[in-house]
Amino acid sequence: MANVTKAVLEGGPDDLPERIVPVDEPGLDIKIPFRGGYEHFKATDRHEETDKGQLPVYTWWERTEVPG
């Protein structure tokens, strides 16, 4: 089984369903689909101890809307 990298999301909407998410390429921005748009998170230099181990922290920086 492949080793899946995970990250902790900090900031953004309070009602995001998940705060620990898989990361495709560590260090690159994460884009989370949410409520008809995307929440964007950037990697930080910080890590947080979680029940999944020590994970990198990504912080929210913007939202984009999906045209509709």
C-alpha positions in Angstrom: 0.0 0.0 0.0 1.3 3.5 -0.9 2.4 5.9 1.9 -0.2 8.7 1.8 1.0 12.1 3.0 -1.5 14.0 5.1 -1.7 17.6 6.3 -3.5 19.7 8.9 -5.6 22.6 7.6 -5.6 25.8 9.6 -8.1 28.7 9.1 -10.7 29.0 6.4 -14.4 28.2 7.0 -15.2 26.9 10.5 -17.5 24.2 9.0 -15.0 22.5 6.7 -15.8 18.8 7.1 -12.1 17.6 7.4 -9.1 19.3 9.0 -6.7 16.4 8.2 -6.5 15.8 4.5 -4.4 13.8 2.0 -1.7 15.8 0.1 -0.8 14.9 -3.5 2.6 16.7 -3.5 3.9 17.9 -0.2 4.8 21.6 -0.2 2.4 22.6 -3.0 -0.8 24.4 -2.4 -3.9 22.4 -1.5 -7.3 23.2 -3.1 -10.4 21.9 -1.3 -13.8 21.9 -3.0 -16.4 23.4 -0.7 -19.8 25.0 -1.1 -19.6 25.7 -4.8 -16.0 26.9 -4.7 -12.5 26.1 -3.5 -10.7 26.9 -0.3 -7.0 27.4 -0.9 -4.3 26.5 1.6 -0.5 27.1 1.5 2.2 25.1 3.2 3.9 26.5 6.2 7.1 25.5 7.9 5.2 24.3 11.0 4.1 20.8 12.0 1.4 19.7 14.4 1.2 16.6 16.5 -2.1 14.8 15.7 -3.6 11.3 16.3 -2.2 10.6 12.8 1.3 11.6 13.8 3.2 14.8 13.2 1.8 16.4 10.1 2.7 19.6 8.2 0.4 22.6 8.7 -1.2 24.3 5.7 -2.9 27.7 6.3 -5.9 29.1 4.5 -5.2 32.1 2.2 -8.2 32.5 -0.2 -11.4 31.2 -1.6 -12.4 31.0 -5.3 -15.9 30.6 -6.7 -16.8 28.1 -9.3 -18.7 29.9 -12.1 -22.2 28.7 -12.3 
